Amino acid sequence: MNSNLKALQGTWEIVTLEYDGQKMPCGGAKIVVKDARFVSLSMGAEYEGTVSFDESSSPKTFDMNFDKGPHKGNKSLGIYEIDGDTWKICIGFAGKSRPTKFETSPGSGHALETLRREV
């Protein structure tokens, strides 16, 4: 298990969310990371799958492979930063390109999220 995957173990609450350049309500949404698996909760549907991280790229990248839920069989590609109990991600929804910056724009299919570790 790489060091970032180890650091991300646990439950993370989404505290800010932007999609396609628009701020969105978070509604208590969470992502739980256990070993190399993730589950997203309270996002209108439950999504589940595996996650892998590449700490050597700049920015650091991650891939989410969905094996349960509406995106089953698809992959989402993202970038991330982790700073203690804050995890910032920018991710392309299933089938969209990997973002190269921590920003979204209309029609990009990208989501920008800030998450905080639940205590």
C-alpha positions in Angstrom: 0.0 0.0 0.0 1.6 3.3 -1.0 1.9 6.1 1.5 -0.9 8.3 0.1 -3.3 5.3 0.1 -2.4 4.6 3.6 -2.9 8.3 4.6 -6.4 8.3 3.0 -7.8 5.4 4.9 -11.1 6.3 6.7 -14.2 8.4 6.2 -14.0 11.8 4.4 -16.8 14.3 4.3 -17.2 16.4 1.1 -17.2 20.1 2.4 -17.0 21.9 -1.0 -18.2 20.7 -4.4 -18.0 22.3 -7.8 -19.2 20.7 -11.0 -18.8 22.1 -14.5 -17.9 25.5 -13.0 -21.0 25.6 -10.7 -20.9 25.4 -6.9 -23.1 22.5 -5.8 -24.6 21.5 -2.4 -22.7 18.7 -0.6 -25.6 17.4 1.5 -23.4 15.4 3.9 -21.8 13.3 1.1 -18.9 11.1 2.1 -16.3 8.9 0.6 -15.0 5.9 2.7 -11.6 4.5 1.8 -10.7 1.1 3.2 -7.6 -0.7 1.8 -7.8 -0.1 -2.0 -11.6 0.2 -2.1 -13.9 3.2 -1.9 -17.6 3.7 -1.3 -19.3 7.0 -1.8 -22.3 7.7 0.4 -25.3 10.1 0.2 -24.7 11.2 -3.3 -28.1 10.2 -4.7 -26.8 6.7 -5.4 -24.1 4.4 -3.9 -20.9 4.0 -5.9 -18.3 1.5 -5.0 -15.0 0.2 -6.5 -11.3 0.2 -6.3 -8.9 3.2 -6.2 -5.3 3.5 -7.1 -2.9 6.4 -6.7 0.3 7.5 -8.5 2.4 9.7 -6.2 5.1 10.2 -8.7 3.2 12.3 -11.2 2.7 16.1 -10.9 0.0 16.7 -10.0 -0.5 13.4 -8.2 -3.1 11.2 -10.0 -5.7 8.6 -9.0 -8.0 6.2 -10.8 -11.4 5.1 -9.6 -12.7 1.8 -11.1 -16.4 1.3 -10.4 -17.7 -2.2 -9.7 -21.1 -1.3 -8.1 -23.6 1.4 -8.7 -24.7 3.5 -11.7 -21.1 3.7 -13.1 -20.3 0.0 -12.8 -17.7 -1.0 -15.4 -16.5 2.5 -15.9 -13.4 4.4 -14.7 -13.0 8.0 -13.5 -9.6 9.7 -13.7 -8.5 12.4 -11.3 -5.8 14.5 -9.6 -5.3 15.0 -5.9 -3.5 16.7 -3.1 -3.5 15.6 0.6 -2.5 17.9 3.5 -3.1 16.3 6.8 -6.9 15.9 7.3 -7.7 17.8 4.0 -8.0 15.9 0.7 -8.5 18.0 -2.5 -9.5 16.2 -5.7 -10.5 17.1 -9.2 -12.0 14.2 -11.1 -13.5 13.6 -14.5 -16.8 11.8 -14.4 -16.8 8.3 -16.0 -15.6 8.5 -19.5 -14.2 12.1 -19.3 -10.6 13.1 -19.5 -8.3 13.4 -16.5 -8.2 17.1 -15.3 -4.8 18.8 -15.4 -5.6 21.6 -12.9 -7.7 22.0 -9.8 -10.6 23.8 -11.6 -13.8 23.1 -13.5 -15.4 24.9 -16.4 -18.8 24.6 -18.1 -19.0 21.4 -20.1 -15.7 19.9 -18.7 -17.4 17.0 -17.0 -15.0 17.6 -14.1 -15.8 17.9 -10.4 -13.6 19.7 -7.8 -14.1 18.6 -4.2 -12.5 19.4 -0.9 -12.9 16.7 1.7 -12.1 16.6 5.4 -11.4 13.5 7.5 -14.2 12.6 9.9 -12.9 12.4 13.5 
